[in-house]
Amino acid sequence: LLFFHLLVILKVLPGNIVWGGTLDENIVIKYEIIALIITVFLLFNAIVKAGYINNNILKKITKVIIWFMVVYFAFMIFGNLVAKTLTEKIIFIPLSTLMFLSSLRLAIEKE
């Protein structure tokens, strides 16, 4: 996901395959930068949850944030379902589902 956002920002991948294919190219780049920041933030929380960073305060905060990840990825699935582009339906529904299930597993996993 991190590399995907970078590829869209760098215009290696076309911007019309994201955000339902309905946004102007300049706005897509801004949204993708925001999505990239969110992705880095979520990745950091997954790293904390996995125990690679051992900080009790971060672990407590991460327990809550992981559940937000579950909801975020559930909304991504819904967004892909109602998207106008076939690319989002064929490629991103399975990826969003995988991210949803992975974050759900992180959320319910005991330390």
N, CA and C of each residue as an Amber inpcrd file, in Angstrom:
protein
   333
   0.8350000  -1.1940000   0.0000000   0.0000000   0.0000000   0.0000000
   0.8760000   1.2520000   0.0000000   1.9300000   1.2110000   0.7720000
   2.8470000   2.3440000   0.8390000   3.4470000   2.6310000  -0.5370000
   3.9280000   1.5930000  -1.1890000   4.5270000   1.7630000  -2.5150000
   3.4870000   2.1600000  -3.5540000   2.2850000   1.6390000  -3.4090000
   1.2220000   1.9970000  -4.3470000   0.9550000   3.5000000  -4.3070000
   0.7970000   4.0480000  -3.0980000   0.5530000   5.4860000  -2.9670000
   1.7110000   6.2910000  -3.5630000   2.9310000   5.8420000  -3.3190000
   4.0890000   6.5270000  -3.8910000   4.0600000   6.4960000  -5.4220000
   3.6780000   5.3580000  -5.9970000   3.6180000   5.2460000  -7.4530000
   2.5680000   6.1700000  -8.0540000   1.4440000   6.3390000  -7.3550000
   0.4130000   7.2640000  -7.8390000   0.8980000   8.7040000  -7.7040000
   1.5250000   9.0340000  -6.5780000   2.0410000  10.3900000  -6.3640000
   3.0890000  10.7400000  -7.4230000   3.9430000   9.7800000  -7.7410000
   4.9940000  10.0060000  -8.7370000   4.4820000   9.8670000 -10.1730000
   3.1900000   9.5950000 -10.3060000   2.5120000   9.4690000 -11.5990000
   3.0190000   8.3010000 -12.4460000   3.5730000   7.3030000 -11.7670000
   3.9330000   6.0610000 -12.4470000   2.6540000   5.2920000 -12.7530000
   1.7140000   5.3400000 -11.8100000   0.3750000   4.7810000 -12.0110000
  -0.6000000   5.9360000 -12.2270000  -1.5830000   5.7460000 -13.0800000
  -2.5210000   6.8440000 -13.3450000  -3.4200000   7.1280000 -12.1450000
  -3.7050000   8.3980000 -11.9270000  -4.5420000   8.8080000 -10.8090000
  -6.0100000   8.4380000 -10.9590000  -6.4300000   8.0670000 -12.1670000
  -7.8430000   7.7460000 -12.3630000  -8.2100000   6.3430000 -11.8970000
  -7.2370000   5.5840000 -11.3690000  -7.5600000   4.2560000 -10.8480000
  -7.8310000   4.2900000  -9.3500000  -7.7410000   5.4770000  -8.7420000
  -7.9910000   5.6090000  -7.3000000  -9.1020000   6.6240000  -7.0510000
  -9.6150000   6.6200000  -5.8400000 -10.6420000   7.5590000  -5.4060000
 -11.8620000   7.5300000  -6.3180000 -12.2010000   6.3380000  -6.7530000
 -13.4000000   6.1730000  -7.5730000 -13.2390000   6.6450000  -8.9960000
 -12.0570000   7.1230000  -9.3480000 -11.8130000   7.6000000 -10.7030000
 -12.5390000   8.8850000 -11.0420000 -12.9760000   9.6230000 -10.0180000
 -13.8020000  10.8080000 -10.2640000 -13.1070000  12.1320000  -9.9440000
 -11.8740000  12.0730000  -9.4270000 -11.2090000  13.3050000  -8.9970000
 -10.2440000  13.8200000 -10.0520000 -10.0510000  15.1350000 -10.0510000
  -9.0630000  15.7840000 -10.9000000  -7.6680000  15.3050000 -10.4990000
  -6.7600000  15.2420000 -11.4540000  -5.4070000  14.7220000 -11.2190000
  -4.6810000  15.4590000 -10.0960000  -4.8160000  16.7780000 -10.0060000
  -4.1440000  17.5490000  -8.9530000  -4.7000000  17.2250000  -7.5730000
  -5.9950000  17.0330000  -7.4910000  -6.6150000  16.6860000  -6.2100000
  -6.2420000  15.2620000  -5.8180000  -6.1410000  14.3710000  -6.7980000
  -5.7390000  12.9900000  -6.5230000  -4.3790000  12.9630000  -5.8290000
  -3.4500000  13.7710000  -6.3100000  -2.1080000  13.8090000  -5.7110000
  -2.1980000  14.2430000  -4.2520000  -2.9940000  15.2590000  -3.9560000
  -3.1550000  15.7210000  -2.5700000  -3.7660000  14.6190000  -1.7050000
  -4.7940000  13.9500000  -2.2060000  -5.4240000  12.8590000  -1.4650000
  -4.4470000  11.7090000  -1.2590000  -3.6490000  11.4310000  -2.2630000
  -2.6800000  10.3430000  -2.1490000  -1.5930000  10.6650000  -1.1310000
  -1.1990000  11.9170000  -1.0300000  -0.2260000  12.3060000  -0.0020000
  -0.8240000  12.0880000   1.3860000  -2.0800000  12.4660000   1.5600000
  -2.7670000  12.2260000   2.8380000  -2.8660000  10.7300000   3.1060000
  -3.2220000   9.9570000   2.0830000  -3.3280000   8.5050000   2.2330000
  -1.9690000   7.8890000   2.5750000  -0.9150000   8.4240000   2.0050000
   0.4330000   7.9370000   2.3030000   0.7830000   8.1910000   3.7650000
   0.4510000   9.3670000   4.2650000   0.7070000   9.6960000   5.6700000
  -0.0850000   8.7600000   6.5820000  -1.3410000   8.5330000   6.2530000
  -2.1670000   7.6100000   7.0430000  -1.5780000   6.2110000   7.0070000
  -1.1240000   5.7800000   5.8470000  -0.5370000   4.4470000   5.7030000
   0.7150000   4.2940000   6.5710000   1.5780000   5.3040000   6.5690000
   2.7820000   5.2630000   7.4110000   2.3810000   5.2040000   8.8850000
   1.3940000   5.9880000   9.2650000   0.9070000   5.9840000  10.6490000
   0.3620000   4.6070000  11.0340000  -0.4270000   4.0040000  10.1550000
  -0.9890000   2.6810000  10.4370000   0.0950000   1.6120000  10.4670000
   1.0810000   1.7360000   9.5930000   2.1990000   0.8030000   9.5940000
   2.9710000   0.8890000  10.9060000   3.2040000   2.1020000  11.3760000
   3.8910000   2.2920000  12.6540000   3.1250000   1.6020000  13.7830000
   1.8050000   1.7310000  13.7880000   0.9990000   1.0970000  14.8290000
   1.0410000  -0.4230000  14.7320000   1.0800000  -0.9530000  13.5260000
   1.2030000  -2.4000000  13.3580000   2.5570000  -2.8830000  13.8750000
   3.6070000  -2.0970000  13.6540000   4.9430000  -2.4440000  14.1500000
   4.9580000  -2.4530000  15.6760000   4.3120000  -1.4590000  16.2800000
   4.2250000  -1.4150000  17.7480000   3.4350000  -2.6170000  18.2560000
   2.2990000  -2.8920000  17.6450000   1.4520000  -4.0070000  18.0640000
   2.1870000  -5.3420000  17.9300000   3.0010000  -5.4700000  16.8960000
   3.7510000  -6.7100000  16.6810000   4.8930000  -6.8840000  17.6790000
   5.1920000  -5.8300000  18.4570000   6.1980000  -5.9350000  19.4980000
   7.5980000  -5.5440000  19.0750000   7.7480000  -4.9820000  17.8800000
   9.0770000  -4.5570000  17.4340000   9.5250000  -3.2710000  18.1240000
   8.5740000  -2.5160000  18.6460000   8.8820000  -1.3390000  19.4620000
   8.2650000  -1.6040000  20.8250000   9.1020000  -1.6420000  21.8350000
   8.6410000  -2.0280000  23.1620000   8.4970000  -0.7870000  24.0450000
   7.3110000  -0.1860000  24.0050000   7.0180000   0.9870000  24.8040000
   5.5910000   0.8300000  25.3210000   5.4230000   0.7940000  26.6250000
   4.1160000   0.5120000  27.2240000   3.0580000   1.5560000  26.8620000
   3.4410000   2.8120000  26.8180000   2.4790000   3.8640000  26.4770000
   2.0140000   3.6960000  25.0360000   2.9680000   3.4820000  24.1330000
   2.6100000   3.2720000  22.7270000   1.7450000   2.0320000  22.5460000
   2.0360000   0.9810000  23.3120000   1.2420000  -0.2470000  23.2110000
  -0.2160000   0.0060000  23.6040000  -0.4370000   0.7910000  24.6440000
  -1.8100000   1.0860000  25.0790000  -2.5550000   1.9170000  24.0290000
  -1.8710000   2.9060000  23.4830000  -2.4860000   3.7470000  22.4520000
  -2.7640000   2.9260000  21.1970000  -1.8290000   2.0590000  20.8670000
  -1.9590000   1.2410000  19.6660000  -3.1440000   0.2930000  19.7400000
  -3.4460000  -0.2080000  20.9230000  -4.5970000  -1.1020000  21.0640000
  -5.8780000  -0.4410000  20.5550000  -6.0230000   0.8360000  20.8170000
  -7.2000000   1.5770000  20.3590000  -7.0890000   1.8940000  18.8680000
  -5.9340000   2.3350000  18.4500000  -5.7450000   2.7360000  17.0550000
  -5.9350000   1.5560000  16.1050000  -5.5300000   0.3610000  16.5350000
  -5.7000000  -0.8200000  15.6770000  -7.1700000  -1.0160000  15.3330000
  -8.0740000  -0.7550000  16.2700000  -9.5090000  -0.8960000  15.9790000
  -9.9730000   0.1600000  14.9760000  -9.3670000   1.3450000  15.0250000
  -9.6620000   2.3460000  13.9990000  -9.1950000   1.8610000  12.6280000
  -8.0830000   1.1290000  12.6100000  -7.5980000   0.5460000  11.3590000
  -8.6350000  -0.4180000  10.7820000  -9.2040000  -1.2340000  11.6490000
 -10.2130000  -2.2000000  11.2040000 -11.3750000  -1.4630000  10.5370000
 -11.8440000  -0.4200000  11.1800000 -12.9560000   0.3650000  10.6320000
 -12.5390000   1.0720000   9.3380000 -11.3460000   1.6380000   9.3220000
 -10.8190000   2.3320000   8.1390000 -10.7960000   1.4000000   6.9320000
 -10.2790000   0.1880000   7.1200000 -10.2000000  -0.7490000   6.0100000
 -11.5820000  -1.2730000   5.6180000 -12.5040000  -1.3560000   6.5690000
 -13.8780000  -1.7400000   6.2240000 -14.5020000  -0.6800000   5.3210000
 -14.2590000   0.5880000   5.6320000 -14.7520000   1.6660000   4.7660000
 -14.0780000   1.6400000   3.3990000 -12.8080000   1.2340000   3.3660000
 -12.1250000   1.1140000   2.0770000 -12.8200000   0.0720000   1.2020000
 -13.2260000  -1.0410000   1.8080000 -13.9340000  -2.0780000   1.0500000
 -15.2290000  -1.5000000   0.4880000 -15.9770000  -0.8080000   1.3220000
 -17.2260000  -0.2010000   0.8610000 -16.9600000   0.7940000  -0.2610000
 -15.9470000   1.6320000  -0.1000000 -15.6030000   2.6030000  -1.1320000
 -15.2430000   1.9380000  -2.4450000 -14.5310000   0.8290000  -2.3710000
 -14.1830000   0.0960000  -3.5850000 -15.4100000  -0.5410000  -4.2260000
 -16.3500000  -0.9750000  -3.4100000 -17.5800000  -1.5810000  -3.9450000
 -18.4110000  -0.5890000  -4.7430000 -18.4280000   0.6650000  -4.3140000
 -19.2500000   1.6720000  -4.9960000 -18.4490000   2.4930000  -6.0130000
 -17.1730000   2.1570000  -6.1770000 -16.3320000   2.8930000  -7.1230000
 -16.8350000   2.6960000  -8.5490000 -16.5570000   3.6890000  -9.3850000
 -16.9850000   3.6370000 -10.7750000 -16.0070000   2.8720000 -11.6590000
 -14.7660000   2.7260000 -11.2000000 -13.7690000   2.0770000 -12.0460000
 -13.6960000   0.5790000 -11.7530000 -13.5370000  -0.1720000 -12.8060000
 -13.4250000  -1.6250000 -12.6950000 -12.1390000  -2.0160000 -11.9650000
 -11.0900000  -1.2090000 -12.1210000  -9.8170000  -1.4820000 -11.4550000
  -9.9930000  -1.5430000  -9.9490000 -10.7240000  -0.5880000  -9.4070000
 -10.9230000  -0.5780000  -7.9580000 -11.7160000  -1.7950000  -7.5060000
 -12.6510000  -2.2250000  -8.3090000 -13.4630000  -3.3740000  -7.9260000
 -12.6810000  -4.6780000  -8.0340000 -11.9010000  -4.8270000  -9.0790000
 -11.2030000  -6.0990000  -9.2950000  -9.9400000  -6.2130000  -8.4450000
  -9.1660000  -5.1480000  -8.3730000  -7.8730000  -5.2140000  -7.6840000
  -7.9780000  -4.8030000  -6.2210000  -8.6670000  -3.7040000  -5.9560000
  -8.6080000  -3.1350000  -4.6130000  -9.5950000  -3.7310000  -3.6210000
 -10.6730000  -4.3410000  -4.0770000 -11.5580000  -5.0210000  -3.1160000
 -10.8150000  -6.1740000  -2.4430000 -10.1370000  -7.0450000  -3.2070000
  -9.3760000  -8.1060000  -2.5170000  -8.2640000  -7.5620000  -1.6170000
  -7.5600000  -6.5210000  -2.0730000  -6.4970000  -5.9470000  -1.2350000
  -7.0580000  -5.3030000   0.0250000  -8.1450000  -4.5710000  -0.1090000
  -8.7790000  -3.9480000   1.0620000  -9.2840000  -5.0160000   2.0270000
  -9.8180000  -6.0920000   1.4830000 -10.2960000  -7.1920000   2.3230000
  -9.1380000  -7.8300000   3.0730000  -8.0210000  -8.0330000   2.3890000
  -6.8360000  -8.5860000   3.0370000  -6.3410000  -7.6650000   4.1500000
  -6.3170000  -6.3600000   3.8930000  -5.8810000  -5.4100000   4.9250000
  -6.8670000  -5.3830000   6.0940000  -8.1600000  -5.4760000   5.7850000
  -9.1680000  -5.5190000   6.8410000  -8.9570000  -6.7440000   7.7260000
  -8.8070000  -7.9110000   7.0990000  -8.6360000  -9.1430000   7.8730000
  -7.3260000  -9.1370000   8.6560000  -6.2670000  -8.5950000   8.0630000
  -4.9780000  -8.5080000   8.7620000  -5.0660000  -7.5810000   9.9710000
  -5.7130000  -6.4380000   9.7960000  -5.8360000  -5.5100000  10.9250000
  -6.7780000  -6.0650000  11.9920000  -7.7990000  -6.8020000  11.5750000
  -8.6920000  -7.4460000  12.5430000  -7.9210000  -8.4780000  13.3660000
  -7.0750000  -9.2290000  12.6980000  -6.2420000 -10.2020000  13.4110000
  -5.3290000  -9.4930000  14.4030000  -4.7260000  -8.3910000  14.0020000
  -3.9070000  -7.6050000  14.9250000  -4.7210000  -7.1170000  16.1210000
  -5.9430000  -6.6950000  15.8540000  -6.7860000  -6.1450000  16.9200000
  -7.1610000  -7.1880000  17.9550000  -7.4270000  -8.4020000  17.5170000
  -7.8900000  -9.4300000  18.4770000  -6.7480000 -10.2780000  19.0270000
  -5.5580000 -10.1020000  18.4820000  -4.3930000 -10.8650000  18.9280000
  -3.9750000 -10.4430000  20.3340000  -3.7260000 -11.4300000  21.1730000
  -3.1930000 -11.1690000  22.5120000  -1.7030000 -10.8980000  22.3960000
  -1.1690000 -10.1820000  23.3740000   0.2660000  -9.8630000  23.3290000
   1.0950000 -11.0720000  23.7020000
